[in-house]
Amino acid sequence: MSTTLQFTAGGLLASDLAAESATTEHRPLIITLFAAFVVATLFITVWAGRQTKSAADFYAGGRQFTGFQNGLAISGDYMSAASFLGIAGAIALFGYDGFLYSIGFLVAWLVALLLVAEPLRNSGRFTMGDVLAYRMRQRPVRTAAGTSTIVVSIFYLLAQMAGAGVLVSLLLGITSDSGKVLIVALVGILMILYVTIGGMKGTTWVQMVKAVLLIAGTLLITFLVLLKFNFNISDLLGTAAEKSGHGTAFLEPGLKYGATETSKLDFISLGIALVLGTAGLPHILIRFYTVPTAKAARKSVNWAIGIIGAFYLMTIALGFGAAAVVGPETITASNKAGNTAAPLLALHIGGTDSAGGAILLAVISAVAFATILAVVAGLTLASSSSFAHDIYANVIRRGQATEKEEVRAARWATVAIGVVSIGLGALARDLNVAGLVALAFAVAASANLPTILYSLFWKRFTTQGALWSIYGGLTSSVVLVLFSPVVSGKPTSMFKDLDFYWFPLENPGLVSIPLGFLLGWLGSLLSKEKPDTGKYAELEVKSLTGTGAH
């Protein structure tokens, strides 16, 4: 276990020694559980792959899933490594301020439900590009939509890969950088297999299994944490505050986002990105196409809100429980960003010197690993689908590609995106995964959300407006991230030894999201092209009623 090889001022932490002893003794069990999950999910993927006959099967699972099944799969897609590992770590280290992620991720579903889910399901076929291309010039908007989808997905994949590296390193006792990079590569290979073999059917079933496992595992840890404090939440929070070293400030806003004016702006920027980002995430948007009707799409979002809401409520117990039981010192000794808080909580709550602790650690970590694999499969499927359907079939081949050629292109795109994600994930392995996901939310909200909303609800929106909105939002958010403290200039940065940042905020949402909306409006007003009001009327009827939907 990586914690054992890191020293503090007083030498090796005693709890780490006990943790190492327990995990070493039961490492065969840990490896067996991991292997069992991987084999089981690969079996599901192969089974689903045999039923994948057409492009509709590969992209949308044949539209055969019920509202409940899709709601479960959406939950599995959404409750990522950021939710399980990153949020628990953020709360354990920053208390009240860390809980912002839980609230933001949950509230974001209201935007998706009220504005996007049903109209998108009615208007498109496989991708976001289908909706935009309905009333605009196909080739430029499909190219833009495909580019944006791939960039957002890769940002999100960074977080999952980083989480995988941290988690498996913790369990298998790997401390070398080369070992962690190898783990990221293995996760990437599994991801490629899931998508190329199983398509949407295989990915959906894996996500459903993972959602059930994650809720069950989180429920178990929550129960054990509350049991330890005799179901006295006040006692739990008091102990967490005391052990945090910050006292009552740990339970009040401002520990992370209140020290300076910049940090307060970062808080607002992060909140905006979290709330608006979900409705623009490609891997969430394509899930609305897997159900047969708009009613089922609404029902699936309702189920997702219920399941996700229950999970995020339990992150209070995970985060504050980790602070109270494990302690911030032990957590940061294992991983500076706090990503190991939840697995370490499982170990300590079960007993660091007992078989129970090691077994609980193995089970929770296997669940977290399942979380990562399911989400990376969904992300890869979204980006490879957009490349094959929007860019390859409709731009490069000008609509002349056969379904077989399109699916083959999607599979090759999966391989390419997997390779890029492995490389970038290896670089991001020491960053907090919740923070990384928040960047993906900011990029999605800047580039995709304005274009989707304008396309669905504004009749004067034009091709030029769509291009300005997507490329402007995408470029501004990515550039601001590259020149932010996330990439350089701080001990917690991706390149901690370099310093070339000039944008002070860690999340670009405060600037790039309004810019994306502004550019879409301005581009449409300045466009010489007249908006096709007839096509807009058709799209409006289709999006609201489902008439003619695939």
Secondary structure, DSSP 8 states (H G I E B T S, - for coil): -GGGG--BTTBS-HHHHHHHHHHHHTHHHHHHHHHHHHHHHHHHHHHHHHT--SHHHHHHGGG---HHHHHHHHHHHHS-HIIIIIHHHHHHHHGGGGGHHHHHHHHHHHHIIIIIHHHHHHH-SSSHHHHHHTTS-HHHHHHHHHHHHHHHHHHHHHHHHHHHHHHHHHHHT--SHHHHHHHHHHHHHHHHHIIIIIHHHHHHHHHHHHHHHHHHHHHHHHHHHHHHTTT-HHHHHHHHHHHHTSGGGGGSTTTTTSSSHHHHHHHHHHHHHHHHHGGG-HHHHGGGGGSSSHHHHHHHHHHHHHHHHHHHHHHHHHHHHHHHHT-HHHHHHH-TT-TTHHHHHHHHHH-TTSHHHHHHHHHHHHHHHHHHHHHHHHHHHHHHHHIIIIIIIIIISTT---HHHHHHHHHHHHHHHHHHHHHHHHHTTTS-HHHHHHHHHHHHHHHTHHHHHHHHH-TT--HHHHHHHHHHHHHHHHHHHHTSTTTBSSTTSTBTT--------S--HHHHHHHHHHHHHHHHHT-SS---HHHHHHHHHHHHH-TT--
